[in-house]
Amino acid sequence: MTEIAGALVSTQWLADHLEAPDVRVVDATYFLPMEKRDARAEYLKQHIPGAVFFDIDEIADSSSALPHMLPAPEKFSSKVRKLGLGDGTRIVVYDARGVFSAPRVWWTFRAFGHQDVAVLDGGLPKWLAEGRPVAEGPVSKGERHFTARFNSFLVRDAGQVEGNIRAKREQVLDARAKGRFEGAEPELWPGRRAGHIPGSRNLPFGELFAKDGTLLPAPALRQKFQAAGIDLRKPVVTSCGSGITAAILSLGLHVAGAKDVALYDGSWAEWGLPGERTVETSPATWRPRPRRSPRCAPPRRPTRPRWWRSGRPAS
């Protein structure tokens, strides 16, 4: 059995394990509708050898008007088993941008109970830059049984996010660009209001990458999240425009060591719709509260042992 250590694998690791019988490679390339690019067509022209194509818009809830929402477990199982992705397989996901839509598929597999999944660090651009082989045309794999076990701890809906505005139990972190978050720039998704979820923080997903397109190391990621006002010891909910780049934050939080991370599936494509949900347009800048000077703090009462009232020392 081939071991995948962690949520990321390097291009060298994949090259060394590309022929392993239990390793499956998945091309999860996705383009926004306004880009007018065909991800499947580009996959057919060029992909990592043996990779199958995961269509994010097709393996989704077709009954929802929102983009690429999670499908029912039965539909997910039916779709991925036909791609040869099943129980006992080690799945490596990549995309043609680098690390953009692959984390969404990484998160989706985890949401349906499959833990043996990782993202190719640097994606197809790094693979190509290193002169590694590619193939063209469709790839057909034998059908595998996939047992879908939905993990609700990794997913949030609008009702839960709205309730959290009052409860403040979870920190909400938005992956969109600063201008979109603050409402200073038009929203990409048509018909949506500008702004952000009340009380949320902002960390544009592009800040999590090194110059070569790979994810920053864990210590640097922790600094990025802390600078954005996120306490990694507390629960975090990631959000973005439609649930794609929120998964980049989820991946980064996972690598940084955060243990309680969920993703708001509807994201701004849902929250930003006209309606009664509150929208904020405050600046994205976050500053920690200044610590109180010890000289200004009220004097503390001396701590007394429990036996004080009894008038006898503790035995």
C-alpha positions in Angstrom: 0.0 0.0 0.0 1.4 3.4 -1.0 1.4 5.9 1.8 0.4 9.5 1.3 1.8 11.6 4.1 -0.2 14.8 4.7 -2.5 16.9 2.5 0.2 17.7 0.0 2.5 15.7 -2.2 5.4 17.0 -4.3 5.8 16.5 -8.1 8.8 14.2 -7.3 6.6 12.0 -5.0 4.0 11.7 -7.7 6.6 10.9 -10.4 8.0 8.1 -8.1 4.5 6.7 -7.5 2.7 7.3 -10.7 2.7 3.6 -11.6 1.7 2.4 -8.2 -1.5 0.3 -8.5 -3.4 2.0 -5.7 -2.6 5.6 -6.7 -5.2 7.5 -8.7 -4.5 10.9 -10.3 -7.3 13.4 -10.7 -7.4 16.5 -12.9 -9.7 18.9 -11.1 -9.2 22.0 -13.4 -12.0 24.5 -13.2 -12.5 27.9 -14.8 -15.0 30.6 -13.8 -17.9 31.0 -16.2 -16.8 34.5 -17.2 -13.4 33.1 -18.3 -15.1 31.2 -21.1 -12.6 28.3 -21.1 -13.4 24.6 -21.3 -11.6 22.7 -18.6 -12.5 19.3 -20.0 -11.2 20.2 -23.5 -7.9 21.5 -22.0 -7.6 18.2 -20.1 -8.0 16.2 -23.3 -5.2 18.2 -24.9 -2.8 17.7 -22.0 -2.8 16.0 -18.6 -0.6 14.0 -16.3 -0.5 10.4 -17.5 -3.3 8.3 -16.1 -5.2 11.2 -14.7 -9.0 11.1 -14.9 -11.1 14.3 -15.2 -13.2 15.5 -12.3 -15.9 17.9 -13.5 -16.7 20.2 -10.5 -19.9 21.5 -12.1 -21.1 18.0 -13.0 -20.4 16.2 -9.8 -22.6 18.6 -7.9 -26.1 19.1 -6.7 -27.9 19.7 -10.0 -31.1 20.6 -8.2 -29.5 23.7 -6.7 -29.5 27.1 -8.5 -26.1 27.8 -6.7 -22.9 26.8 -8.5 -21.3 23.4 -7.8 -22.9 22.7 -4.4 -22.0 19.4 -2.8 -24.1 16.5 -4.3 -26.0 13.9 -2.3 -23.6 11.1 -1.1 -25.3 8.6 -3.5 -24.7 10.8 -6.5 -21.1 11.4 -5.5 -20.4 7.7 -5.0 -22.0 6.9 -8.3 -19.9 9.5 -10.2 -16.5 8.9 -8.7 -16.7 5.1 -8.8 -17.1 5.3 -12.6 -13.8 7.3 -12.6 -12.1 4.3 -10.9 -11.9 6.2 -7.6 -12.9 4.0 -4.7 -12.2 2.6 -1.3 -8.5 1.7 -0.8 -7.2 4.1 -3.5 -4.8 6.9 -2.8 -6.0 10.0 -4.7 -3.8 12.9 -5.8 -5.6 15.9 -7.1 -4.1 18.7 -9.3 -5.3 21.5 -11.6 -3.9 23.4 -14.6 -3.6 26.7 -12.7 -1.3 25.4 -10.0 -3.2 25.1 -6.8 -6.6 26.6 -7.4 -9.5 24.2 -7.8 -7.7 21.0 -6.7 -8.3 21.9 -3.0 -12.0 22.0 -3.6 -11.9 18.4 -4.8 -9.6 17.4 -1.9 -12.1 18.9 0.5 -15.0 17.2 -1.3 -13.5 13.7 -0.9 -12.8 14.4 2.7 -16.4 15.6 3.2 -17.5 12.2 1.9 -15.2 10.3 4.3 -12.2 9.6 2.0 -9.1 10.6 3.9 -6.5 9.2 1.5 -6.4 12.2 -0.7 -3.8 14.9 -1.3 -3.1 17.9 -3.5 -0.2 18.0 -5.9 1.8 21.0 -4.7 2.4 23.4 -7.6 0.0 21.5 -9.8 0.4 21.0 -13.5 2.5 24.2 -14.1 5.2 22.8 -11.8 5.0 19.4 -13.4 5.4 20.9 -16.8 8.2 23.3 -15.7 10.2 20.2 -14.6 9.9 18.6 -18.0 7.8 15.7 -16.8 5.6 13.6 -19.2 2.1 14.4 -20.2 -0.6 12.6 -22.2 -3.6 13.5 -24.2 -7.1 12.1 -24.8 -9.5 10.5 -22.3 -8.5 8.0 -19.6 -10.7 5.1 -18.7 -10.3 3.2 -15.4 -12.1 0.2 -14.1 -15.1 1.0 -11.8 -14.4 0.8 -8.1 -16.7 0.7 -5.1 -16.8 4.0 -3.2 -18.4 4.2 0.2 -19.6 7.7 0.8 -19.8 8.7 4.5 -20.8 12.4 4.8 -18.8 14.3 7.4 -21.1 17.3 8.4 -18.3 18.7 10.5 -16.5 19.9 7.4 -19.5 21.7 5.9 -21.6 24.8 6.9 -24.8 26.1 5.3 -26.3 29.6 5.4 -28.4 29.0 8.4 -25.4 27.9 10.5 -23.3 30.8 9.3 -26.2 33.2 10.2 -26.5 31.7 13.6 -22.8 32.1 14.2 -23.0 35.8 13.7 -24.9 35.9 17.0 -23.1 33.0 18.7 -19.6 34.0 17.6 -18.3 30.5 18.2 -16.6 30.1 14.9 -14.2 32.5 13.0 -15.2 33.2 9.4 -12.4 33.7 6.9 -13.0 35.0 3.4 -10.6 34.1 0.6 -11.8 36.8 -1.9 -9.7 39.8 -2.9 -9.6 42.7 -0.5 -11.7 45.0 -2.9 -14.5 42.4 -3.2 -14.5 41.7 0.5 -14.8 45.4 1.4 -17.4 46.1 -1.3 -15.1 48.5 -3.1 -15.0 46.4 -6.3 -17.9 44.7 -8.2 -18.7 41.2 -7.3 -17.7 38.6 -9.9 -20.9 36.6 -9.6 -23.8 38.4 -11.3 -26.7 39.6 -9.2 -24.8 39.5 -5.9 -24.4 42.4 -3.5 -21.0 43.7 -2.6 -19.4 43.2 0.8 -18.9 40.4 3.2 -20.4 38.3 6.0 -20.6 40.4 9.2 -17.7 39.7 11.5 -15.7 37.8 9.0 -11.9 38.3 8.4 -10.2 38.5 5.0 -7.2 36.6 3.7 -6.9 36.6 -0.1 -6.0 33.0 -1.2 -3.1 34.2 -3.3 -1.2 35.1 -0.2 -0.7 31.5 0.8 1.7 30.7 -2.1 5.4 31.0 -2.6 6.8 32.5 -5.9 7.0 29.0 -7.5 3.3 28.4 -7.0 3.7 26.0 -4.1 2.0 26.4 -0.8 4.0 28.2 1.9 5.5 26.1 4.6 3.5 25.6 7.8 5.3 28.3 9.9 4.7 30.9 7.2 1.1 29.9 6.8 0.6 30.2 10.6 1.9 33.8 10.4 -0.4 34.6 7.6 -3.5 33.3 9.4 -2.5 35.0 12.7 -1.9 38.3 10.9 -5.5 38.0 9.5 -6.8 37.7 13.0 -7.4 34.0 13.1 -6.7 31.9 16.2 -5.8 28.5 14.9 -6.8 26.9 18.3 -10.5 28.0 17.6 -13.0 26.8 15.0 -12.7 28.4 11.6 -15.2 28.5 8.7 -13.8 29.4 5.3 -15.7 31.2 2.6 -15.1 32.8 -0.9 -17.1 33.5 -4.0 -18.6 30.0 -4.7 -16.7 27.6 -2.5 -13.7 27.0 -4.7 -10.9 29.2 -3.2 -12.3 28.8 0.3 -10.9 25.3 0.0 -7.5 26.8 -0.5 -7.8 28.4 2.9 -9.1 25.1 4.3 -6.0 23.3 2.9 -3.7 26.0 4.2 -5.3 25.8 7.7 -5.0 22.0 7.6 -1.3 22.3 6.8 -0.8 25.0 9.4 -2.1 22.6 12.1 -5.7 23.9 12.6 -8.0 21.0 13.8 -11.5 22.5 13.5 -12.1 23.8 10.0 -15.3 23.8 8.0 -16.2 25.4 4.6 -19.3 27.4 3.8 -20.5 25.7 0.7 -22.8 28.4 -0.7 -20.2 31.1 0.1 -20.9 34.6 -1.4 -22.8 33.1 -4.4 -25.5 32.4 -1.8 -25.0 35.0 0.9 -24.7 37.9 -1.5 -28.0 37.3 -3.2 -30.6 40.0 -2.7 -32.5 39.4 0.5 -32.5 39.9 4.3 -29.1 38.5 5.1 -26.9 41.2 6.5 -23.9 42.5 4.5 -20.9 44.5 5.8 -18.6 46.7 3.8 -16.0 47.6 6.4 -12.3 47.6 5.7 -10.4 44.3 5.8 -7.7 45.6 8.1 -7.5 43.8 11.4 -5.5 44.8 14.4 -5.1 42.9 17.6 -6.5 44.5 20.7 -3.8 46.4 22.7 -2.9 44.6 25.9 -3.8 46.4 29.1 -0.8 47.9 30.9 -0.2 46.1 34.2 0.1 49.5 35.9 -3.5 50.4 34.7 -5.0 47.1 35.7 -7.1 47.0 38.9 -5.4 45.4 41.9 -6.1 41.7 42.2 -7.4 40.3 45.4 -5.1 37.9 47.0 -5.9 34.3 46.3 -7.0 32.5 49.4 -6.9 28.7 49.8 -10.2 26.8 50.1 -9.6 26.1 53.8 -9.5 29.8 54.6 -13.1 30.0 56.0 -12.7 26.9 58.2 -9.8 28.5 60.0 -7.6 25.5 59.7 -4.8 24.6 57.3 -5.1 22.1 54.6 -3.9 18.7 55.5 
